[in-house]
């Protein structure tokens, strides 16, 4: 039987865009599986919100792991996890968290090349972050374990100066330490996407945002993966809020029946 990791890895080499839904609990993950998505991820922002936390590693990793375990146990499709900044201050702590994810059946992670201090997000030093990636990758190889490492490069999200060149330089360094994919949230311009695809051999992951080219165009360009991020979760709970409000305002339960 082909492992879930191999199945997930193959999605990134099929030369065809696949859509990755981002779940926030076991029920949403099951719905995605029943809707015939080939894999499922998590949205840390959505999971955090569902537990009453703000995004940005405000949610304790132990709490997050409970949700991840239930998701992984509830579906048969591959599960990849938004690990945010790694939930650890050292590369050893990050690797320890990676091991916990592998133990519950996770086959992939996103990990961010930015950090938050005093409420402000900034890019990490490229080389220092690459050292963490290399450490994790080498440990996995040494222990004969498989995990798809998708690096979230935040140069577009943060609108850094000369984001095209900054992105290209960072991706080259990440490639050199053996990561498996690149995730560029908030990239949306067709010419920017084309340039990234021209400059890297790694599978490119983008996120659903306003202004992004349509799915067929992304596929034509050569984008590998399209993530929903927290948007479906946000849309779902906007509807819940609307319905809940109607019950009070209309003094009727008809809106929810």
N, C-alpha and C positions, 0 to 999 in steps of 0.2 A: 504494500500500500504506500502511495506517495505521501510523504509527510506534509503536514500543514505548512511548514516552512517552505518546502519545495514548491508547493502550490502557490504560496504567496510570492515567492521569488519569481516564479514563472509569469505571474501577472505583469511584472516589470520588464520582462524581456519579450513580450508577445507583440511588440510594435503596434499595440492598439490601446487606446485610452480606456482605463477602467475608473469607475466612480466609487470612491470610498465613503460610505456613510459614517458619521461619527455619533456613536451612542452615548448615553448617559446613565443607563441602567440595563439590567438583563432584559427587561421587556422590550425596550427599544431595539436592542441587539437582535432579539428573536424576530421582531417585525422586519428588520432589514434582511435577515436570513430568509424569511418567508417571502420576501419581495424579490428574491433571487440576486441579491448583491453577492459578489464572489468573496468578499472579505468585509470585515468591520473594524473600525477604529474607535477610539474614544476621543471626546473633546474634554480636555481638562477644565475648560471654562464651564462647560455644561454640567459635568459631574460636580464641580465645586458649587455651582449655583443650586443644584438639586439637593446638596447637603447643607446649604446655608452659608457657604463661604464665598469670598471674592476669589477671582483667578489670580495666578501669579504665585503658586506654591503656598497660598494661605491655608489650603486644605492639608491636613496631616497625611503623610504618605500611607500610614496605617489605615486610615479611613478610605483612602483611594484604593488601596489594595483589596479591601473587602469587596468593593464594587467590581473591580477588575476580575477578581476570582469568580464572582457570580456570572459575569458576562462570559468568561472563558468556559465555564462549566455549562452554560446554557445554550451554546451554539456549536455547530460542527464546522463552520467556516473559519478561516484564519483570523486571528485577533491581533491587531497592532495597537500600541498604546502611546498616547501623548504623555511623554515623561517630563514635559516642561524643561526646566534647567537641570534635571537629574535628581532633584531632591537630596542633594548631598554637597557638602563644601569641599570635599576632596574627591579625587578620582577613585579612591578605594571605596568611599561611601556610595558613589554613583554605581560602581560595579556591583556592590552588595545589593543595591536595589534592582539592578538588571537581573541578578540571580533569582531574586524573589519573583520577578515577572516570568522568567523562564520556568520556574517551578510550578506556576499555576497554568502554564500552557500558552503564554504569549509568544508570538513569532517575530514581532517587530516593534520598534520604538521610533518616535520622533524625539529629537533632543535639540534644544535651542542654543544658538551661538550668541545669545544676549543674556544679560542678567539685570536684576532689579535691585536698586539701592536707594533708600529714602524716597520710595515711591516713583523713581525714575528708571526707565529701561534704557540701557545702552549696550552696544556691541561689546562682547568680550574680546580680549586680545586673541588674535587669530591663532598664533602659535601655541599659546597656553591651552586654549580650548582643543586644539588639534592633539596636543599631548594626552588629554583626557580621552579623546576618541581612540587614539592609538593604543592606549593602555587597555581600554575595554575590549577593543578588537583583538589584540594579542592574547589577552586572557581567555577570551572565548575560543580562539583557535587552539590554544594550548590545552584547553579542557574539552576540546572537540564538541563544542556547542554552537548552535546556529541561531543567529538573531539578525534580522534585517535592520540596519542602522540608517535611518533617514534623518539627515541633518537639516534642521530648520534654520535657514539663514535669514536674518531679520533686517537686512539692509533696506529692502523695499518697505517693510512694515514701519520702520523708523524713519523712512525718507531721508537717509543719510546723504551727504554731499557726494555727487558723482556716484550714485548708487550702482550704475552699470559696471564701472571699473572696480568698485569695491566688492561687488558680488563676484565678479570674475576672479579676482585675486584670492578671495576667501575660498571659493569652490576649488581652485587648484590645490590649495593646501589641504583641504578636506579629502580630495581625491587621493592625495599622496599617502594618506594614512589608512586607506582601504575602506572608507564608508561605502554604503550601498546605494544611496539615493540622496537627492537634494530637494528640499521643500522650500518654496519661495512664496510665503503668504503676502498678499497685497501687490504682487506683480500683476499687471492687467493689460499693459500695452502690447499689442501684437509684435512690434519690432523689438521690444525688450525680451519677450519670450523667445523669439527667433534667435537673438544674439546669444542668450544663455544656452540654447540647444546646440548652437554652432560651436560653443566654446567648451562644452563638457560632454563626456561619454556617459555620465551618470544619468539614470532615469530622473526625469523632472516631474515634481509634484507641485501643483498649484491649488489655490483655494477658491471656493465660490465667493466672489465679491461683486458688487455692482460694477459694470463696465468690462467685465471679463468676456473675452470672445466666447461664442456659443460652443457647445460640446463638439459638434462636427468640425469646427475650425480648429479647436485645440487638438483634436485627433489628427487632422491634416498637418498641423505644424509639427507634430511628433511628441506632444506632451503625453506622459505615461499615466499619470494619476491625478484625479480631481477630487479633492477633499471637501466635504460639506462644512467642516468646522462646526461652530456652535449655532449656525444659522437655522437649521431645522428645529433644534431645541428651542431657540428663541421664538420662532414662529409658532411652535406648538403651544408654548406657555403664554404667548400674546393672545392666542385664541381661548385658552383656559381663563385668562383674566377677563376677557370680554364676556364670556359666558357667565362667569361667576358674578360679574357686575350686573348683568341683565336680571338675574334671579332677584337681587335686592331691589333694583330700580323698578322692575315690572311686578314685583310681589307675586311671582309665578315661577313654577319649575318647568314650564313648557320648553324653555330654551335649551334645557339639558336632557330632554327626553326624546 
